[in-house]
Amino acid sequence: MPDNVKKVLVVALRRLLRPLVRIMLREGLTYSNFAAIAQMAFVDSAAKDFVPKGTKSSSSSVCALTGISLRDLQTVVADQERFEANQNLEGPNPFAVVLHGWHNDRDYVGPYGFPVDIPFAEGPISLTALTARHAPGVSPHVVLQELKRVKAVTEVGANIWKPLAQEYIEPTLSAENIRRMAALVESLLSTVERNTRADRGGSELFERTMVVDSSLTKKQLLGLQAYLKVAGGQFLQRVDTFAAVDLQEQFILEPEDVADIRAGLQCFMYIEQDSDDSKLRDVIDFNDSTI
């Protein structure tokens, strides 16, 4: 890697880490916690991403790639095994699955591709039937209460419910929201990494950015956000419908085809953070240290 690219990459990585570090510090994680996690990620990538799938990596190659000693490598492997044994191995979020089915299941989508309003239990098309189809074993009462809590549905008649959101988003920093955040950032960075490979060979993934030319007032920001909720939601609904229906009908699986690629599209609005180029020496008072 050329020196100028390496220098820019170091600066870029610091920018990428700042939002994650804010969350970690806010939630009580220290640098030592992050360092252990970073070691796991380095070893995980070196052992899996630089050899053919299904091939074992030698410990010497992993150590050479990561700069980690053999002793530390053995510690990382043991730590990761303990971590994976204790982590929460939950399946798909049932509330997200039901909400997605409401927007994509042909029985619950109207002639223009929008989800229909449905009763809670009456008739074959209902929230109860929808839950039984897409999240069997989960109480429809629990689903309704949770979708109401996150303001994903509203009552438009006597126990008749209308979806307000296409995606389940937990409004607090819960385990579900952390998993969602990790999946979003991982997908974005994976796309950028793929699109910057020298051997990509015309396989670039769709990646576009729109930037508002001028600075906005708070009122204008709210106006833009309100517009995106409608226009962006409609766009994603069209793409979702195309992927669920048209794509399957236009490209029918042949006997020799292997469907093993998971893909999707993520859209989000962002606000640029105020840049702070202050030198660390100017913002830390070393005379006040009690260490």
PAZAPA-4460 file (N, C-alpha, C; in steps of 0.05 Angstrom, whole numbers, plus 32768, in hexadecimal, padded with zeros to 4 digits):
% residues 291
    n_x    n_y    n_z   ca_x   ca_y   ca_z    c_x    c_y    c_z   seq   type   mol
   8011   7FE8   8000   8000   8000   8000   8012   8019   8000     1      M     A
   800D   802C   7FEE   801D   8044   7FED   801B   8053   8008     2      P     A
   8030   8062   800F   8030   8070   8029   801A   8085   802B     3      D     A
   8015   8093   8014   8000   80A7   8016   7FE4   809B   801B     4      N     A
   7FDF   8084   800F   7FC6   8076   8013   7FC4   806C   8030     5      V     A
   7FDA   8062   803A   7FDA   8058   8056   7FD4   806F   806A     6      K     A
   7FE0   8086   8065   7FDC   809D   8077   7FBF   80A5   8077     7      K     A
   7FB3   80A7   805E   7F97   80AF   805C   7F85   809A   8069     8      V     A
   7F8C   8080   8066   7F7C   806B   8072   7F7C   806D   8091     9      L     A
   7F93   8074   809C   7F95   8077   80B9   7F82   808D   80C3    10      V     A
   7F83   80A3   80B5   7F71   80BA   80BC   7F54   80B2   80B9    11      V     A
   7F4E   80A3   80A3   7F32   809B   809E   7F28   8087   80B3    12      A     A
   7F3A   8075   80BC   7F32   8062   80D1   7F2C   8070   80EB    13      L     A
   7F3B   8085   80F1   7F35   8094   810A   7F19   80A1   8108    14      R     A
   7F12   80AB   80F0   7EF7   80B7   80ED   7EE2   80A1   80EF    15      R     A
   7EE7   808A   80E4   7ED4   8074   80E6   7ECF   806B   8102    16      L     A
   7EE5   806C   8112   7EE3   8061   812E   7ED6   8075   8141    17      L     A
   7ED7   808F   813B   7ECD   80A2   814F   7EB0   809D   8157    18      R     A
   7E9D   8099   8144   7E81   8094   814D   7E7F   807A   815D    19      P     A
   7E8E   8065   8156   7E8E   804C   8165   7E99   8050   8181    20      L     A
   7EAF   8060   8183   7EBB   8065   819D   7EA8   8075   81AF    21      V     A
   7E99   8088   81A3   7E85   8097   81B2   7E71   8084   81C0    22      R     A
   7E68   8070   81B1   7E55   805D   81BC   7E62   804D   81D1    23      I     A
   7E7A   8043   81CC   7E88   8032   81E0   7E8D   8041   81FA    24      M     A
   7E96   805A   81F8   7E9C   8069   8210   7E82   8070   821F    25      L     A
   7E6D   8075   8210   7E53   807B   821C   7E48   8063   822B    26      R     A
   7E4E   804B   8221   7E43   8033   822D   7E57   8025   8240    27      E     A
   7E6E   8032   8245   7E80   8028   825A   7E95   8015   8250    28      G     A
   7E99   8012   8236   7EAF   8001   822B   7EC9   8011   822A    29      L     A
   7EDF   8005   8231   7EF9   8012   8232   7F0A   800B   821A    30      T     A
   7F21   8017   8218   7F34   8011   8202   7F3C   7FF4   8203    31      Y     A
   7F40   7FE9   821C   7F49   7FCD   821D   7F34   7FBA   8212    32      S     A
   7F1A   7FC1   8217   7F04   7FB1   820B   7F06   7FB2   81EC    33      N     A
   7F09   7FCB   81E2   7F0B   7FCE   81C5   7F23   7FC0   81B9    34      F     A
   7F3A   7FC2   81C7   7F52   7FB5   81BD   7F4F   7F97   81BA    35      A     A
   7F41   7F8B   81CE   7F3C   7F6E   81CC   7F2A   7F67   81B5    36      A     A
   7F15   7F78   81B1   7F03   7F74   819A   7F11   7F77   8180    37      I     A
   7F23   7F8C   817E   7F32   7F91   8166   7F44   7F7A   815F    38      A     A
   7F51   7F6E   8173   7F62   7F57   816F   7F52   7F40   8163    39      Q     A
   7F3A   7F3B   816E   7F29   7F26   8163   7F23   7F2B   8145    40      M     A
   7F1C   7F44   813F   7F15   7F4B   8123   7F2C   7F48   8111    41      A     A
   7F44   7F50   8119   7F5C   7F4C   8109   7F62   7F2F   8103    42      F     A
   7F60   7F1F   8118   7F65   7F02   8114   7F50   7EF5   8103    43      V     A
   7F37   7EFD   8108   7F20   7EF2   80F9   7F24   7EF7   80DB    44      D     A
   7F2B   7F10   80D4   7F2E   7F17   80B8   7F46   7F09   80AC    45      S     A
   7F5D   7F09   80BA   7F75   7EFD   80AF   7F72   7EDF   80AB    46      A     A
   7F63   7ED2   80BC   7F5F   7EB5   80BA   7F4B   7EAD   80A6    47      A     A
   7F38   7EBF   809F   7F22   7EB7   808D   7F21   7EC5   8072    48      K     A
   7F2B   7EDE   8071   7F27   7EEE   8059   7F3F   7EED   8045    49      D     A
   7F55   7EE0   804D   7F6C   7EE0   803B   7F75   7EC4   8033    50      F     A
   7F62   7EB1   8036   7F67   7E95   802C   7F4E   7E8C   801F    51      V     A
   7F50   7E78   800D   7F38   7E6D   8000   7F24   7E63   8015    52      P     A
   7F0A   7E65   8010   7EF6   7E5D   8022   7EF9   7E3F   8029    53      K     A
   7EF8   7E38   8042   7EFB   7E1D   804B   7F17   7E14   804F    54      G     A
   7F2A   7E26   804B   7F47   7E20   804F   7F50   7E2C   806A    55      T     A
   7F60   7E1C   8078   7F6B   7E26   8092   7F82   7E39   808D    56      K     A
   7F84   7E4E   809E   7F9A   7E60   809D   7FAF   7E56   80B1    57      S     A
   7FC8   7E59   80AA   7FDE   7E52   80BD   7FE0   7E67   80D1    58      S     A
   7FE8   7E60   80E9   7FEB   7E73   80FF   8000   7E88   80F8    59      S     A
   8015   7E7F   80EA   802B   7E91   80E3   8021   7EA6   80CF    60      S     A
   8010   7E9F   80BC   8005   7EB3   80A9   7FF3   7EC7   80B7    61      S     A
   7FE3   7EBD   80CA   7FD1   7ECF   80D9   7FE2   7EE3   80EA    62      V     A
   7FF7   7ED9   80F6   8009   7EEA   8106   8017   7EFF   80F4    63      C     A
   801F   7EF6   80DD   802D   7F08   80CB   801B   7F1E   80C1    64      A     A
   8002   7F17   80BA   7FEF   7F2A   80B0   7FE7   7F3E   80C5    65      L     A
   7FE2   7F35   80DD   7FD7   7F46   80F2   7FEC   7F54   8104    66      T     A
   8005   7F49   8104   8019   7F53   8116   8015   7F4A   8133    67      G     A
   8004   7F36   8137   7FFE   7F2C   8151   8010   7F13   8157    68      I     A
   801C   7F11   816E   802D   7EFB   8175   801D   7EE1   8177    69      S     A
   802B   7ECA   8175   801D   7EB0   8177   8010   7EAD   8192    70      L     A
   801D   7EB6   81A7   8011   7EB4   81C2   7FF7   7EC4   81C3    71      R     A
   7FF8   7EDD   81B9   7FDF   7EED   81B9   7FCA   7EE2   81A7    72      D     A
   7FD2   7ED5   8190   7FBF   7EC8   817E   7FB0   7EB2   818C    73      L     A
   7FBE   7EA2   819C   7FB1   7E8C   81AB   7F9E   7E98   81BF    74      Q     A
   7FA5   7EAE   81CC   7F93   7EBB   81DF   7F7A   7EC6   81D2    75      T     A
   7F7E   7ED2   81BA   7F67   7EDC   81AB   7F53   7EC6   81A4    76      V     A
   7F5E   7EAF   819A   7F4D   7E99   8193   7F3D   7E8F   81AB    77      V     A
   7F4A   7E8C   81C2   7F3D   7E83   81DA   7F28   7E98   81E3    78      A     A
   7F2E   7EB2   81E2   7F1B   7EC6   81EA   7F03   7EC6   81D7    79      D     A
   7F07   7EC2   81BD   7EF1   7EC2   81AB   7EDF   7EAA   81B0    80      Q     A
   7EEA   7E93   81B6   7EDA   7E7C   81BC   7EC8   7E80   81D5    81      E     A
   7ED4   7E8D   81E9   7EC4   7E94   8201   7EAE   7EA8   81FA    82      R     A
   7EB6   7EBC   81EA   7EA3   7ED1   81E2   7E8B   7EC5   81D3    83      F     A
   7E91   7EB3   81BF   7E7C   7EA7   81AF   7E6A   7E94   81BF    84      E     A
   7E76   7E88   81D4   7E66   7E76   81E5   7E52   7E85   81F6    85      A     A
   7E58   7E9E   81FC   7E47   7EAE   820E   7E35   7EC2   81FF    86      N     A
   7E3A   7EC7   81E5   7E2B   7EDC   81D8   7E0E   7ED3   81D3    87      Q     A
   7DFD   7EE7   81CF   7DE1   7EE2   81CA   7DDC   7EDA   81AD    88      N     A
   7DD5   7EC1   81A9   7DD1   7EB7   818E   7DB4   7EB8   8186    89      L     A
   7DA8   7ECF   8186   7D8C   7ED2   817E   7D89   7ECF   8160    90      E     A
   7D71   7EC6   8159   7D6A   7EC4   813D   7D60   7EDF   8133    91      G     A
   7D54   7EE0   811C   7D49   7EF9   8111   7D35   7F06   8124    92      P     A
   7D35   7F20   8126   7D22   7F2E   8137   7D05   7F29   812D    93      N     A
   7CF4   7F1E   813D   7CD9   7F17   8133   7CC8   7F30   812B    94      P     A
   7CCD   7F46   8139   7CBE   7F5E   8133   7CC6   7F69   8117    95      F     A
   7CE0   7F68   8112   7CEA   7F71   80F7   7CE0   7F5E   80E1    96      A     A
   7CDF   7F44   80E7   7CD6   7F30   80D4   7CB9   7F35   80CD    97      V     A
   7CA8   7F39   80E1   7C8C   7F3E   80DC   7C87   7F57   80CC    98      V     A
   7C96   7F6D   80D4   7C93   7F86   80C6   7C9C   7F84   80A9    99      L     A
   7CB1   7F75   80A4   7CBA   7F71   8089   7CA6   7F61   8079   100      H     A
   7C9A   7F4C   8085   7C86   7F3D   8078   7C6D   7F4D   8071   101      G     A
   7C67   7F60   8082   7C4F   7F71   807D   7C53   7F82   8064   102      W     A
   7C6C   7F89   805E   7C72   7F99   8047   7C78   7F89   802E   103      H     A
   7C7C   7F6F   8030   7C85   7F5F   8019   7C75   7F47   8013   104      N     A
   7C67   7F3D   8027   7C55   7F25   8022   7C3F   7F2E   800F   105      D     A
   7C3C   7F1F   7FF9   7C28   7F26   7FE5   7C0C   7F28   7FF0   106      R     A
   7C05   7F18   8004   7BEB   7F19   8010   7BE6   7F33   8020   107      D     A
   7BFB   7F41   8027   7BF8   7F58   8038   7C00   7F72   802A   108      Y     A
   7C05   7F71   8010   7C0C   7F88   8000   7BF6   7F8E   7FEC   109      V     A
   7BEF   7FA8   7FEA   7BDA   7FB1   7FD8   7BE3   7FB2   7FBB   110      G     A
   7BD1   7FBA   7FA9   7BD7   7FBA   7F8C   7BEE   7FCD   7F84   111      P     A
   7BF4   7FE2   7F95   7C09   7FF5   7F8F   7C23   7FEF   7F9E   112      Y     A
   7C24   7FD8   7FAB   7C3C   7FD1   7FB9   7C3E   7FDA   7FD6   113      G     A
   7C28   7FE7   7FE0   7C29   7FF0   7FFC   7C1B   7FDC   800E   114      F     A
   7C24   7FD9   8027   7C18   7FC6   8039   7BFB   7FCF   8041   115      P     A
   7BEA   7FBC   8044   7BCE   7FC2   804A   7BCA   7FC4   8068   116      V     A
   7BB5   7FD3   8070   7BAD   7FD4   808C   7B9F   7FB9   8093   117      D     A
   7BA5   7FAF   80AA   7B9B   7F94   80B1   7B90   7F94   80CE   118      I     A
   7B7B   7F83   80D3   7B72   7F80   80EE   7B85   7F70   80FF   119      P     A
   7B81   7F70   8118   7B93   7F61   8129   7B8F   7F43   8126   120      F     A
   7B76   7F3A   8126   7B71   7F1D   8126   7B5C   7F13   8112   121      A     A
   7B49   7F24   810B   7B33   7F1B   80FB   7B3B   7F15   80DE   122      E     A
   7B32   7EFE   80D4   7B36   7EF8   80B7   7B51   7EEB   80B2   123      G     A
   7B54   7EE1   8099   7B6E   7ED4   8092   7B85   7EE7   808F   124      P     A
   7B7F   7F01   8089   7B94   7F15   8087   7B93   7F26   809F   125      I     A
   7BA5   7F22   80B2   7BA5   7F30   80CB   7BC1   7F30   80D7   126      S     A
   7BC5   7F40   80EB   7BDF   7F41   80F8   7BE5   7F26   8106   127      L     A
   7BD1   7F19   8110   7BD4   7EFF   811C   7BDE   7EEB   8107   128      T     A
   7BD1   7EEA   80F0   7BD9   7ED8   80DB   7BF4   7EDF   80D0   129      A     A
   7BFA   7EF9   80CD   7C14   7F02   80C3   7C2A   7EF8   80D6   130      L     A
   7C26   7EFB   80F0   7C3A   7EF3   8104   7C3E   7ED5   8103   131      T     A
   7C28   7EC6   8100   7C2A   7EA8   80FF   7C3A   7E9F   80E7   132      A     A
   7C37   7EAE   80D1   7C45   7EA7   80B8   7C62   7EAD   80B9   133      R     A
   7C69   7EC5   80C3   7C85   7ECE   80C1   7C95   7ECB   80DB   134      H     A
   7C87   7EC9   80F2   7C96   7EC5   810B   7C86   7EB1   811C   135      A     A
   7C84   7E98   8113   7C74   7E84   8121   7C7F   7E80   813E   136      P     A
   7C6C   7E7E   8150   7C73   7E7A   816C   7C75   7E93   817C   137      G     A
   7C74   7EAA   816E   7C74   7EC4   817C   7C58   7ECE   817F   138      V     A
   7C52   7ED9   8197   7C37   7EE3   819C   7C31   7EFB   818C   139      S     A
   7C1A   7EFC   817D   7C13   7F14   816E   7C0E   7F2C   8180   140      P     A
   7C05   7F27   8198   7C01   7F3D   81AB   7C1C   7F4A   81B2   141      H     A
   7C30   7F3A   81B6   7C4B   7F44   81BC   7C55   7F54   81A4   142      V     A
   7C51   7F4A   818B   7C5A   7F58   8173   7C4C   7F73   8171   143      V     A
   7C32   7F74   8175   7C23   7F8D   8173   7C2D   7FA1   8188   144      L     A
   7C30   7F98   81A0   7C39   7FAA   81B5   7C55   7FB6   81AF   145      Q     A
   7C67   7FA5   81A4   7C82   7FAF   819E   7C81   7FC2   8186   146      E     A
   7C72   7FBC   8171   7C70   7FCE   815A   7C63   7FE8   8162   147      L     A
   7C50   7FE7   8175   7C45   8000   817F   7C5A   8010   818F   148      K     A
   7C6A   8002   819F   7C7E   8010   81B0   7C92   801F   819F   149      R     A
   7C9A   8013   8188   7CAF   8020   8178   7CA2   8031   8162   150      V     A
   7C87   8035   8165   7C78   8047   8152   7C7A   803D   8135   151      K     A
   7C79   8023   8131   7C79   8017   8116   7C5E   8012   810B   152      A     A
   7C49   8014   811D   7C2D   8010   8114   7C1B   8025   8122   153      V     A
   7C04   8029   8116   7BF0   803A   8123   7BD4   802E   811E   154      T     A
   7BC2   8033   8130   7BA7   8029   812E   7B96   803C   811D   155      E     A
   7B8B   8032   8107   7B7B   8043   80F5   7B5D   803D   80F5   156      V     A
   7B56   8029   8105   7B3A   8021   8109   7B38   8011   8122   157      G     A
   7B21   8004   8126   7B1D   7FF3   813D   7B2F   7FDB   813B   158      A     A
   7B46   7FDC   8148   7B5A   7FC6   8147   7B63   7FC0   812B   159      N     A
   7B64   7FD5   8119   7B6F   7FD3   80FF   7B8A   7FE2   80FF   160      I     A
   7B9F   7FD5   80F4   7BB9   7FE0   80F8   7BC7   7FE6   80DD   161      W     A
   7BD5   7FFD   80DD   7BE3   8006   80C5   7C01   8008   80CB   162      K     A
   7C12   7FFD   80BA   7C2F   8000   80BF   7C39   801C   80B8   163      P     A
   7C49   8027   80CA   7C55   8041   80C6   7C72   8040   80BD   164      L     A
   7C7E   8029   80C1   7C9B   8026   80BB   7C9F   800C   80AC   165      A     A
   7CB3   800B   809B   7CB9   7FF3   808D   7CCE   7FE2   809C   166      Q     A
   7CDD   7FEF   80AE   7CF2   7FE2   80BC   7CEF   7FE5   80DA   167      E     A
   7CF3   7FD0   80E8   7CF2   7FD1   8106   7D0C   7FDE   8110   168      Y     A
   7D09   7FF4   811E   7D20   8002   812A   7D1A   8007   8147   169      I     A
   7D2B   7FFB   8158   7D29   7FFF   8175   7D33   801B   817B   170      E     A
   7D23   802C   8189   7D2B   8048   818E   7D40   804C   81A3   171      P     A
   7D49   8038   81B1   7D5E   803B   81C5   7D76   802A   81BD   172      T     A
   7D8C   802D   81CC   7DA4   801D   81C7   7DA0   8001   81D4   173      L     A
   7D8F   7FF1   81C7   7D8A   7FD6   81D0   7D9D   7FC3   81C2   174      S     A
   7D9B   7FA9   81CA   7DAB   7F95   81BD   7DA3   7F93   81A0   175      A     A
   7D89   7F95   819A   7D80   7F94   817E   7D8A   7FAB   816D   176      E     A
   7D8B   7FC3   8179   7D94   7FDB   816A   7DB3   7FD9   8166   177      N     A
   7DC1   7FCE   8179   7DDE   7FCB   8175   7DE4   7FB7   815F   178      I     A
   7DD4   7FA1   815E   7DD8   7F8E   8148   7DD2   7F9B   812D   179      R     A
   7DBD   7FAB   812D   7DB5   7FB8   8114   7DCB   7FCC   810B   180      R     A
   7DD6   7FDB   811E   7DEB   7FEE   8118   7E03   7FE0   810D   181      M     A
   7E0B   7FC9   8119   7E22   7FBA   8110   7E1E   7FB0   80F4   182      A     A
   7E05   7FA6   80EE   7E00   7F9B   80D4   7E01   7FB1   80BF   183      A     A
   7DF6   7FC9   80C6   7DF6   7FDF   80B3   7E12   7FE9   80AC   184      L     A
   7E23   7FED   80C1   7E3E   7FF6   80BC   7E4F   7FE1   80AE   185      V     A
   7E4B   7FC8   80B6   7E5A   7FB2   80A8   7E53   7FB1   808B   186      E     A
   7E39   7FB4   8084   7E31   7FB2   8068   7E3D   7FCA   8058   187      S     A
   7E3C   7FE2   8064   7E47   7FF9   8056   7E65   7FF6   8051   188      L     A
   7E74   7FEE   8065   7E91   7FEB   8062   7E98   7FD4   8050   189      L     A
   7E88   7FBE   8050   7E8C   7FA8   803E   7E89   7FB0   8021   190      S     A
   7E75   7FC1   801C   7E71   7FCB   8001   7E88   7FDD   7FF8   191      T     A
   7E91   7FEF   8009   7EA7   8000   8002   7EC0   7FEF   7FFE   192      V     A
   7EC5   7FDC   800F   7EDD   7FCA   800C   7EDC   7FBB   7FF2   193      E     A
   7EC5   7FB1   7FEB   7EC2   7FA2   7FD2   7EC7   7FB4   7FBA   194      R     A
   7EBC   7FCD   7FBB   7EBE   7FDF   7FA4   7EDA   7FEB   7FA1   195      N     A
   7EEB   7FE7   7FB5   7F07   7FF1   7FB2   7F1B   7FDB   7FAD   196      T     A
   7F12   7FC3   7FA8   7F25   7FAD   7FA2   7F30   7FB1   7F86   197      R     A
   7F49   7FAB   7F82   7F55   7FAD   7F68   7F4B   7F97   7F55   198      A     A
   7F42   7F80   7F60   7F39   7F6A   7F50   7F1A   7F68   7F4E   199      D     A
   7F0C   7F7F   7F53   7EEF   7F7E   7F54   7EE3   7F77   7F39   200      R     A
   7EF1   7F7D   7F23   7EE8   7F74   7F08   7ECC   7F7C   7F00   201      G     A
   7EC4   7F94   7F05   7EAA   7F9D   7EFD   7E93   7F94   7F0E   202      G     A
   7E9A   7F8A   7F26   7E85   7F7F   7F38   7E7E   7F94   7F4E   203      S     A
   7E82   7FAE   7F49   7E7C   7FC2   7F5D   7E5F   7FC1   7F65   204      E     A
   7E5A   7FC6   7F7F   7E3F   7FC7   7F89   7E35   7FE4   7F88   205      L     A
   7E1B   7FE7   7F86   7E0F   8001   7F86   7E16   8011   7F9E   206      F     A
   7E21   8029   7F9A   7E2A   803A   7FB1   7E28   8057   7FA8   207      E     A
   7E16   8066   7FB3   7E12   8082   7FAB   7E0D   8093   7FC4   208      R     A
   7E15   80AC   7FC2   7E11   80BF   7FD8   7E06   80D9   7FCE   209      T     A
   7DF2   80E4   7FDB   7DE7   80FF   7FD5   7DED   8112   7FEC   210      M     A
   7DF9   8129   7FE5   7E00   813D   7FF9   7DF0   8156   7FF4   211      V     A
   7DE3   8161   8008   7DD5   817B   8005   7DEA   8191   8002   212      V     A
   7DE6   81A1   7FEE   7DFB   81B5   7FE7   7E00   81CA   7FFC   213      D     A
   7DEA   81D3   8008   7DED   81E9   801C   7DE6   81E0   8038   214      S     A
   7DF0   81EE   804C   7DEA   81E7   8068   7DCC   81EC   806D   215      S     A
   7DC1   81DD   8080   7DA4   81DD   8085   7D9E   81E9   80A0   216      L     A
   7D86   81F5   80A3   7D7C   81FC   80BD   7D6F   81E3   80CA   217      T     A
   7D69   81E4   80E3   7D5C   81CE   80F0   7D40   81C8   80E3   218      K     A
   7D32   81DD   80DB   7D18   81DA   80CF   7D1B   81CC   80B3   219      K     A
   7D30   81D4   80A4   7D35   81C8   808A   7D3D   81AB   808D   220      Q     A
   7D4D   81A5   80A2   7D55   8189   80A7   7D3D   8178   80AC   221      L     A
   7D2B   8182   80BD   7D12   8172   80C2   7D02   816E   80A9   222      L     A
   7D01   8183   8098   7CF3   8181   807F   7CFF   816B   806D   223      G     A
   7D19   816B   806B   7D27   8157   805B   7D22   813B   8066   224      L     A
   7D23   8139   8080   7D1F   811F   808D   7D02   8115   8088   225      Q     A
   7CEF   8127   8089   7CD3   811F   8084   7CD0   8116   8067   226      A     A
   7CDD   8124   8055   7CDB   811C   8039   7CE7   8101   8034   227      Y     A
   7CFE   80FC   8040   7D0C   80E2   803C   7CFD   80CB   8048   228      L     A
   7CEE   80D0   805D   7CDE   80BA   8069   7CCA   80B0   8055   229      K     A
   7CBF   80C3   8046   7CAA   80BB   8032   7CB7   80B1   8018   230      V     A
   7CC8   80C2   800C   7CD4   80BB   7FF2   7CE7   80A4   7FF5   231      A     A
   7CF8   80A4   8009   7D0B   808E   800D   7CFC   8074   8014   232      G     A
   7CE7   8076   8024   7CD8   805E   802A   7CCB   8052   8012   233      G     A
   7CC0   8063   8000   7CB4   8059   7FE7   7CC9   804C   7FD5   234      Q     A
   7CE0   8058   7FD3   7CF5   804D   7FC3   7CFD   8031   7FCD   235      F     A
   7D02   802F   7FE7   7D0A   8015   7FF2   7CF4   8000   7FEF   236      L     A
   7CDB   8009   7FF1   7CC5   7FF7   7FED   7CC5   7FEC   7FD1   237      Q     A
   7CCA   7FFD   7FBD   7CCB   7FF4   7FA1   7CE1   7FE0   7F9D   238      R     A
   7CF9   7FE6   7FA9   7D0F   7FD3   7FA6   7D09   7FB9   7FB4   239      V     A
   7CFD   7FBA   7FCB   7CF6   7FA2   7FDA   7CE3   7F91   7FCB   240      D     A
   7CCF   7F9E   7FBF   7CBB   7F8F   7FAF   7CC8   7F83   7F96   241      T     A
   7CD9   7F92   7F89   7CE8   7F87   7F72   7CF8   7F6E   7F79   242      F     A
   7D06   7F70   7F90   7D17   7F59   7F98   7D06   7F41   7FA0   243      A     A
   7CEF   7F46   7FAD   7CDE   7F30   7FB7   7CCE   7F24   7FA1   244      A     A
   7CC6   7F33   7F8C   7CB3   7F29   7F78   7CC0   7F28   7F5C   245      V     A
   7CC5   7F40   7F51   7CCE   7F42   7F35   7CE9   7F33   7F30   246      D     A
   7CFB   7F36   7F43   7D16   7F2A   7F40   7D13   7F0C   7F3E   247      L     A
   7D01   7F01   7F4F   7CFE   7EE4   7F4F   7CF0   7EDA   7F35   248      Q     A
   7CDF   7EEB   7F2A   7CD1   7EE2   7F12   7CE2   7EE7   7EF9   249      E     A
   7CF3   7EFB   7EF9   7D03   7F01   7EE1   7D1C   7EEF   7EDF   250      Q     A
   7D27   7EE7   7EF6   7D3F   7ED7   7EF6   7D38   7EBD   7F05   251      F     A
   7D2B   7EAA   7EF7   7D23   7E91   7F03   7D3B   7E7F   7F08   252      I     A
   7D3D   7E72   7F1F   7D53   7E61   7F25   7D54   7E49   7F13   253      L     A
   7D6B   7E44   7F08   7D70   7E2C   7EF8   7D7C   7E17   7F0A   254      E     A
   7D7B   7DFE   7F02   7D85   7DE8   7F13   7DA2   7DEC   7F1B   255      P     A
   7DB3   7DF8   7F09   7DCF   7DFB   7F10   7DD5   7E14   7F20   256      E     A
   7DC1   7E25   7F24   7DC5   7E3E   7F33   7DC8   7E39   7F51   257      D     A
   7DD9   7E48   7F5E   7DDD   7E47   7F7B   7DD7   7E62   7F87   258      V     A
   7DC2   7E63   7F97   7DBA   7E7D   7FA4   7DC7   7E7F   7FBF   259      A     A
   7DDE   7E8A   7FC1   7DED   7E8C   7FDA   7DF7   7EA8   7FE0   260      D     A
   7DEC   7EBC   7FD2   7DF5   7ED8   7FD6   7DDF   7EE8   7FE5   261      I     A
   7DE6   7EF3   7FFB   7DD3   7F04   800A   7DD8   7F21   8003   262      R     A
   7DC4   7F30   7FFB   7DC8   7F4C   7FF3   7DB1   7F5D   7FFD   263      A     A
   7DB5   7F77   7FFD   7DA0   7F8A   8006   7DA8   7FA6   7FFF   264      G     A
   7D98   7FB9   8008   7D9D   7FD5   8004   7D97   7FE4   801E   265      L     A
   7DA9   7FF6   8025   7DA5   8006   803D   7DA6   8024   8036   266      Q     A
   7D93   8033   8040   7D93   8050   803C   7D92   805D   8058   267      C     A
   7DA1   8072   805B   7D9F   8081   8074   7DA7   809E   8070   268      F     A
   7D9B   80AF   807F   7DA2   80CB   807E   7DB8   80D0   8093   269      M     A
   7DCA   80E2   808D   7DDF   80E8   80A0   7DE2   8106   80A4   270      Y     A
   7DED   810D   80BA   7DF4   8129   80C0   7E12   812A   80C5   271      I     A
   7E21   813B   80B6   7E3E   813D   80BA   7E44   8147   80D6   272      E     A
   7E57   8139   80E2   7E60   8141   80FD   7E72   8159   80FA   273      Q     A
   7E71   816B   810E   7E83   8182   810F   7E9F   8178   8111   274      D     A
   7EB0   8182   80FF   7ECC   8179   80FF   7EDB   8187   8116   275      S     A
   7EEB   8178   8124   7EFC   8183   8139   7F18   817B   8134   276      D     A
   7F28   818D   812A   7F44   8187   8123   7F57   818E   8139   277      D     A
   7F4D   8193   8151   7F5E   819A   8167   7F73   8184   816C   278      S     A
   7F8B   818C   8173   7F9F   8179   817A   7F9A   816E   8196   279      K     A
   7F9E   8154   819A   7F98   8148   81B4   7FA7   8156   81CB   280      L     A
   7FC0   8160   81C5   7FCF   816E   81DA   7FC1   8187   81E3   281      R     A
   7FB0   8193   81D2   7FA3   81AC   81D8   7F88   81A7   81E7   282      D     A
   7F7E   818F   81E7   7F64   818A   81F4   7F66   8178   820D   283      V     A
   7F7F   816F   8214   7F83   815F   822B   7F95   816E   823F   284      I     A
   7F8C   8171   8258   7F9B   817F   826C   7FAC   816B   827C   285      D     A
   7FC4   8167   8275   7FD5   8153   8282   7FDD   815C   829E   286      F     A
   7FDB   8176   82A5   7FE1   817F   82C0   7FCD   8177   82D4   287      N     A
   7FB5   816E   82CA   7F9F   8167   82DC   7F9D   8149   82E0   288      D     A
   7FB1   813A   82D7   7FAF   811D   82D7   7FB3   8112   82F4   289      S     A
   7FA3   80FE   82FB   7FA6   80F2   8315   7FB1   80D5   8312   290      T     A
   7FB9   80CE   82FA   7FC3   80B3   82F5   7FDF   80B0   82FF   291      I     A
***
